[in-house]
Amino acid sequence: MALNYGVNIMSDEDIIFETVGEKAQAMYDAEKAGEKCMVNVPFPIGWIAGVDVGQIRISNNRLDDVKITKSHITGHLAFEVQKADD
């Protein structure tokens, strides 16, 4: 299991899914293809690689709280919970 402590691995060339529909479609497509993904787990763990997309469960009403990107290097999805703007 690869861990990444505090290093931002996203680049400007990564695809960022903005809408709930885009995020849901990206997750559906990745799950159907049996892809792996990366998940950001809050401190102290960091990024975990090699997670099956099929293990990710996010309800539609919470998709706005998750940043989902597709890496231009690996072509795999990355999930990161975003703090609410209060």
KEKE-3310 file (N, C-alpha, C; in steps of 0.2 Angstrom, whole numbers, plus 5000, padded with zeros to 4 digits):
npx = (5004:5003:5008:5006:5012:5005:5009:5005:4998:4991:4990:4990:4985:4977:4960:4946:4931:4917:4902:4888:4883:4894:4903:4896:4895:4908:4913:4904:4908:4922:4920:4914:4924:4932:4942:4956:4958:4963:4963:4960:4964:4960:4972:4981:4985:4985:4987:4980:4983:4977:4965:4950:4938:4925:4923:4921:4909:4898:4884:4873:4869:4880:4890:4894:4903:4914:4930:4933:4945:4953:4968:4981:4992:4990:4977:4968:4955:4954:4950:4944:4939:4931:4932:4918:4911:4909)
npy = (4994:5011:5026:5043:5057:5072:5077:5085:5077:5080:5087:5101:5096:5086:5079:5087:5083:5092:5093:5084:5074:5072:5067:5055:5048:5046:5038:5027:5022:5019:5009:4999:4996:4990:4996:5003:5015:5031:5036:5049:5049:5057:5066:5055:5048:5050:5048:5034:5021:5010:5006:4997:5004:5000:4998:5010:5020:5033:5043:5051:5064:5068:5069:5082:5086:5079:5079:5074:5068:5064:5056:5062:5055:5041:5038:5035:5037:5049:5052:5064:5071:5086:5101:5109:5124:5135)
npz = (5000:4995:5003:5005:5013:5015:5003:4988:4975:4963:4947:4935:4924:4926:4925:4932:4939:4939:4941:4949:4941:4932:4940:4946:4934:4930:4941:4939:4926:4929:4939:4931:4923:4931:4938:4948:4961:4969:4986:4997:5014:5029:5039:5050:5039:5024:5006:4999:4988:4975:4978:4975:4964:4965:4979:4984:4991:4989:4993:4982:4986:4993:4984:4980:4990:4988:4980:4964:4954:4938:4935:4924:4922:4926:4923:4932:4944:4958:4974:4986:5001:5003:5013:5020:5015:5026)
capx = (5000:5007:5006:5009:5010:5005:5011:4999:5000:4987:4993:4985:4983:4972:4953:4942:4924:4913:4895:4887:4882:4900:4906:4893:4897:4915:4913:4901:4913:4928:4918:4912:4930:4936:4948:4958:4958:4967:4958:4964:4961:4962:4978:4989:4987:4986:4984:4980:4983:4976:4958:4945:4932:4918:4923:4919:4901:4896:4878:4872:4868:4886:4895:4897:4908:4920:4933:4935:4949:4956:4975:4983:4997:4988:4970:4963:4951:4956:4944:4947:4934:4933:4929:4912:4912:4904)
capy = (5000:5017:5031:5049:5061:5079:5079:5086:5074:5082:5092:5105:5092:5081:5081:5088:5082:5097:5092:5077:5070:5070:5062:5049:5044:5044:5032:5021:5020:5016:5003:4994:4994:4986:5000:5005:5022:5033:5039:5053:5048:5063:5065:5055:5043:5053:5045:5026:5019:5003:5004:4996:5009:4996:4999:5017:5022:5040:5045:5057:5070:5070:5070:5089:5086:5075:5081:5068:5069:5058:5057:5062:5050:5034:5038:5032:5042:5050:5054:5068:5075:5094:5104:5113:5131:5138)
capz = (5000:4995:5007:5003:5018:5014:4996:4983:4969:4958:4943:4932:4918:4928:4924:4938:4938:4943:4943:4952:4935:4929:4946:4946:4927:4931:4945:4936:4921:4932:4942:4926:4920:4936:4939:4955:4962:4975:4991:5002:5020:5033:5043:5048:5034:5017:5000:4998:4981:4973:4980:4970:4964:4968:4986:4986:4992:4991:4991:4977:4989:4996:4979:4980:4996:4987:4974:4961:4948:4935:4934:4917:4922:4927:4920:4937:4948:4965:4979:4991:5004:5003:5019:5019:5015:5031)
cpx = (5005:5004:5009:5007:5011:5008:5005:5001:4996:4991:4988:4982:4978:4965:4950:4935:4921:4906:4894:4886:4889:4904:4903:4895:4904:4916:4910:4905:4919:4926:4917:4919:4935:4943:4950:4958:4963:4962:4962:4960:4964:4968:4977:4990:4989:4983:4985:4979:4980:4969:4953:4939:4926:4918:4921:4911:4900:4889:4877:4872:4875:4892:4898:4903:4914:4923:4935:4939:4951:4963:4977:4989:4995:4981:4966:4960:4955:4951:4947:4941:4936:4929:4923:4914:4907:4906)
cpy = (5006:5022:5037:5054:5068:5081:5080:5083:5076:5087:5096:5102:5087:5083:5081:5088:5087:5096:5085:5072:5067:5065:5055:5045:5042:5038:5026:5018:5016:5009:4997:4991:4990:4990:5001:5012:5024:5037:5043:5052:5054:5061:5059:5051:5046:5049:5038:5025:5012:5001:5002:5001:5006:4997:5006:5018:5029:5041:5051:5063:5072:5071:5077:5090:5083:5078:5075:5070:5063:5060:5057:5057:5043:5033:5035:5038:5043:5054:5058:5072:5082:5096:5108:5120:5135:5145)
cpz = (5000:4999:5005:5009:5016:5008:4991:4977:4963:4953:4939:4926:4920:4927:4931:4936:4942:4945:4946:4947:4932:4934:4946:4939:4928:4935:4942:4930:4924:4936:4937:4923:4925:4938:4947:4955:4968:4980:4996:5009:5025:5037:5048:5042:5027:5012:5001:4991:4981:4976:4975:4970:4966:4975:4988:4986:4994:4988:4986:4980:4993:4991:4979:4985:4994:4980:4971:4954:4944:4933:4927:4916:4921:4924:4925:4941:4955:4968:4985:4994:5005:5010:5016:5019:5020:5033)
residu = (MET:ALA:LEU:ASN:TYR:GLY:VAL:ASN:ILE:MET:SER:ASP:GLU:ASP:ILE:ILE:PHE:GLU:THR:VAL:GLY:GLU:LYS:ALA:GLN:ALA:MET:TYR:ASP:ALA:GLU:LYS:ALA:GLY:GLU:LYS:CYS:MET:VAL:ASN:VAL:PRO:PHE:PRO:ILE:GLY:TRP:ILE:ALA:GLY:VAL:ASP:VAL:GLY:GLN:ILE:ARG:ILE:SER:ASN:ASN:ARG:LEU:ASP:ASP:VAL:LYS:ILE:THR:LYS:SER:HIS:ILE:THR:GLY:HIS:LEU:ALA:PHE:GLU:VAL:GLN:LYS:ALA:ASP:ASP)
# end
